[in-house]
Amino acid sequence: MFALTGEDVRGYIASFHSIIYFLRHDKEKGAAFMQETESRLNGRGLIYCHTSSINKPVSSLFKSAFGHWGTLDQSIAMCEYAEENWRGDNRGYGYFQALLGECYYERNQLAVAEKCLVKGRRIGLDLLDIGLLLPTTLTMVQMKQQQGMHSTAQLLLDETKSRLEDRLEPVGRQLLDSCRIRLIMGSNEPDQVSRWVTEHRHRASEALDHNHMYEYLTLLRAFLYLRQYEKGISFGERLLQYSQSLYRFYYKAEIHLLLAFLNDSSMETPSAVNHLRQALEIGQQEGYFRLFLNEWDRVKSLFTKYGQQLRQTTAFHDELYQQGGDAAIDYGEQNRAVERLTPSESKVLKLLIEGRSNAFIADRLSNSVETVKSHCKSIYKKLELKNREEVRTYFEKTF
């Protein structure tokens, strides 16, 4: 018996075994130990009832210990099994709803994700529970931003900041500030992002702390946004090395993906392919769809360039295209066409496919209009096409 509560201590031991097996991706044994926990403790257990709140600033429940460090299937299985047992506990029920919401969002089940997140956030607002309110708000802000609802996203962020103003520790304020910068990056305001990076540049060289991962990843995204590729690669590699020592599936995948973008922008093709491959392998294993769909334009561009070198994850490619509303493409044909182009021509090609004018392309790539025209002629010749209309038609068919 457990002296503090008079309960069967084997029930709590079973709960730890459940966590271990879920982390090992063994849902069957994880669920079996959850049932043993419930049986031996006659429900949830008195200790868990009194510690059902994280009540500290975290950016994500799904990516924390509560969500088994980003294991989707295991977190969903745990929540769906435990949800009914916690229905009478408003706070505990809110945590399970919030975690389910994050999981369904990553699975790209947006409607059910939003319902769960709204329930969890509402309970967080009622109880002013920081551990509930911050992760639900950050996820919903991201969701609304991706849906093009920028005003709604800003209102959610402002409301949370206002309600928690007197209760937030520095870490919580930094989370909300990092979320604000992510919104600004989506609104194309480089001056504000640049000022924020200047204020937070020291983060790239100081001792790393897992409690600041959201801020670190925001800084990495800001380096990419501001085209400070060398700084981004240096910090990203350091962050990746740090994350390797942690049991953090999602963060590793996200860092690999951002490093793929940074290396591709720096024309470091082997590194870009390697990081993209590793991001896809983790994504395929864990079922991380939104990680890639939230960056869909960039991801599609990398698939276009490097699809032939990523054959082992082609099934996941196709599923991403289906989730993203696009048909799967013939990577071989597309890649052979792009491989005939120089890096500069590839950049021009991407903008041609988007229907951009020569003047726009010249401004975007910091080239002269005459240089752009020269690249266009070379592209038409290599692809055996006559003009930009045929280029768009050709690539629309392929996509």
N, C-alpha and C positions, 0 to 999 in steps of 0.2 A: 504493500500500500504506500501511497505517496503521503508523507507525514503532513504536508501543508494543507492538503484538501481531503485526505481520506479516500482518494481515488486509486484505481489500479494503475500503477506507474507504467505497466506494459502498454497501456493505451497511448501514452505520450511517446513511448519508444516506437510504437507502430506508426505514429504520425511522422516521425523522423525517417523511418524506413520508407514510408510513402513518398516523401520528398526525394529521397535518394533514387528510388526507382523511376520516378517521373523524370528526374534529370538524366537518367540513363535511357530515356525514351521507351521505357517498359510500362505502358499504360495499364496493362492487365494487373501486374503486381502492385503498381502504385494504387490502383483503385481497390485492390484486395486489402491492402494495409489501411486505406481510408475506412473501409467497412469495419476492420478490426478495431480501429481507433474509436469509431462510433459505438461499437458494441461494448468495449471495455470501459468507456467513459460515460456510457448511457447518454450519448449525444455528443455535443461539441467539446465538453470538458470545461471545468470551472476556470482554469487558467486562461484558456483561449477566449472565454467569454469576457474576461476582464482585460484582455490585451488585444481587442479586436480593432484597435486603431493604430495606424502607423504614426499619425499626427506629427509628422515632420516633413519638410519640403523635399519632395521627390518629383522628378520630371515624368516618371512612368512607373506604374505598378507592374506592367507586363515585363519590363526589362530589369526589374528588381528581384530580390529573393522571393517576394510574394508571388511573382509570376514565373518562378523557376528560371530566372535569368534569360527570359526570352524564348522559352519552349512552348510553342503554340498549342500543339495537340494536348500536351500534358496539362497546361493551364486551363484549357477549355474543359477537359475531362474532369479536372478537380472542381472547377466552378459549377459545372452542370450537376455534379453529384452533390456538392455541399450547399448549393443555393437554397434548396428547400429547408435545410436544417437551420439556416440563418435568417429565414424570412421574418421571424419575430424580433430580431435584433436589427434595428434600423441602421446602425452604423456598420455592423458586419455585413449586412445585406448590401449596403451601398458599396462596400469594397469589392464584393464579388461581382456586382453589376458593372463597376468601373473597369475591373480587370477583364471581364467578358467583352465589354465595349472595345477596349484596346485590341483584344485578340481578334474579334470579328472585323475590326477596321483593317488590321494587317492582312486578314484573309480577303479583303475587298468585299465583304458583305456589309455594305455601307448602311443600309436601312436599319437592320437589326443592331448594328454597332451604335448608331446614333441613339436609338431607343435606350440601350443600356447605359450609354454615357450620360444622357440627360437624367436618367434616374439617379445614377451615382453622383452627378454634380449637384442635383437638387438636394440630396441628403447632405452633401458636403456644405452647401450654402446654409441649410437649416441648422447644422451643428457647428458651422465654421470650423470644419475639420480640414486642416491644411493638407494632410496626407491624401485626402479624397479630392479636394477642390483643385489643387494644382495639376495633377496628372490628367484629370478629366478636361480641364480647361485647355491645357496645352494640346491635347489630342483633338478636341473639337475645333480649336483655332486652326490647326493644320487642315482638318477636314473642310472647313468652310473656305479657307484660302484656296485649296485645290478645286473647290466648286466655283471659284470666282466670286464668292460672297465676302469681299474684303471688309466692307463696313460691319457686317455681322461678326466677323472674326475679331475686329478691333473692339467692338462693343463687349464681347465675351471677355476679352483680355482686360479692358478697363473696369468692368464690373468686378472681376475677381480681385484686381489690385485694390479697388476701393473697399471691398468688404474685408480684405485681410490686412489693410494698411497698418494697423496697430499690432498685428500679431506676427508679421513676417520677420524672420531672421535674415541676415545678409544673404544666405544661400537661396532663400525663397525669392528675394528681390532680384538676385542675379538671374534666376530662372525666368521670371517675368520679363526682365530686360532683354534677355537673349531671345525670347519669343517675339518681343517687339521688333527686334532687328531682323528676324526671319520674315516678319510681315513686311518690313520696309524693303528687304531684298526683292520681295515679290511685287513691290510697287515701283521698282526701278528708281531708287533715290541713292545713288552712289556716295554722295557727299556725307550723308548721315552714317552710312555704313563705314566709310573711311574713318570718320571721327570715332566711331565705336571701336574699330580695330586698333586705332592709335591708343585708346584708353585701356584696351585689354590685351595688347601685344605681349605684355609680360607673362601672360598665361602660357605662351608657347615655350617659355624657357624655365619656368619654375617647376618645382616638384609636383607631379600629377596626383590627383585625388579623385577617386571614382565618384564622389559626390558632385563633381563639377563636369561630368561627361557631357551633359546637354550644352553647357557653355563652351566646352572645348570643340564640340562638333559644330556649333554655330560659328565659332572662330574659323574652323576649317572651311566651312561653306563660304564665309566672308572672303577668305583668301581666294577661293575659286571665283567668286562673284566679281572681285576687284582685279582679277587676272594677275594676282601675285602668286604665280604658280610655284616658283622655287621655294618661297616661304611655306606655301601650303604643303608641298611634298615633304619638306623637312619636318614640319610639325606633324603631318599625317603619319609618317613612318615612325616617329617617336610615340605617337598615340597608339599606333597599331602594336608596337612592341609592348607597350604597357598593357594593352587589352589582352594580349596573349597570355598574360599571367593571371587573368581573371576568367571566371566562368561566364563570359558574356557573349552569347551567340550573336545577338542582333547587332551589338556595337561593332563587333569584328566585321560583319557583313557590310555595315554602313561605311566604316572606315575604308574597307577595300574598294567599295564602289566610288567613294569620293576620290580616292587615290587614282582609280582608273580614269576619272574625268580629268584630274590634274595632270597626270602623265600624258594623256592623249593630247591635251591642250599644249603641252610642252614638246610634243612630237617624240615622246619616249615610248615608242610602240611596244617593245617587249614588256616593259613594266606595266603599261596600260592593259595589255592582254592578260598578263598574269593576275593583276588585281581584279579585273573583271571576272575572270574565270573563278577565282576564289570566292568572290561575292556571290556569283551564281550558284556555286556548289553549296554554300551555306543556305542561300535562299531556297534552293530546290529541296534540300534536306528538311528545312524547317517550315517551308510554305510561306515565306515572306513575299507577298505580292505588292503591297503598297510601297515598300521600300524602293522598288523599281518603278512602279507606276507613277509615284510622285515626282520622278525625274524622267518621265517617259520620253521626252524629246531627245534628251542626251543619251539615254539608254538605246533608243532606236538608232541613233547615229553611230554608236559603238557597234551595235549588232550589224549594221550595214558594212562597216569597215572590217570587222574582225570575226564575222560569223563563221567563216570557214575554219577558223582556229579554235572554235568553241563547240565542236561537234558533240562532245560528251554531255553537254547540257541543252541540246537542241530541243528536246521535249519540253523543258522548262521555258525555252524561248517561245515556242508555239503557244504554250499556255498563257504566257505573259501577253502575247499579241491578242489572244482571245479575250483576256481580261481587260486589255486596253482598248478593245473595240476595233482591232485591226486584224486582218487576215495574216496567217503565217506566210513568210516569204521564202523564196528560194535563195538561201544564203550563198550557195555556190555561184550562181549567175550574178547576183548583186555584188558579191565580193570581187569577182573577176573584173567587173566593170570598174570598180573603184580602185583596184590595185594598179590600173593603168595610169592613174592620175598622180601628180605630185602632191605633197601635203598642202601647198598653197591652192592648187586646183581643187582639192577635196573641200577646202573651206568655201571656195566660190561655188562649187557644185551644191553644197548644202543650202546656200542662200538662193541659188537659182531654183531649186526644187520648191522653196518657199514662195517663189514668185517675186523675188526682190529685184529692183531696178539696178542698173550699173552704178548709178550715183549712190544708192543706199549701200550696196556691197562695198564700194570704195571707201565710204565713210566708216562702215562697220569694221573693215579690215585694215584701215589706215593706209590704203593704197590710192594711187591715182586712177581716174576713170580709164585711162588708156591701158594701164596694167591689167585692170579687170577685163577689158575687152580682149586683151591678148590671152588671158587665162581662159576666157569663154571660147575663143576660137580653138584653142588647144583641146579643151574638153569636148567640143563638138567633133573634132577630128578623131580623137582617141576612142570615143564612144560610137563613132560612125553615125552621128545625128546631125541634122541640118541647123537647128536653131534652139532657142530656150524653150519654145513651146513643145518641141519633140522631146527635149530633156525631161520636162515635167510629165508629159504623157508616159514616157518610158518608165520613170520611177514610180509614178502613180500606179501603173499596172503591176510593177514588181512588188510594191507594198500592198 
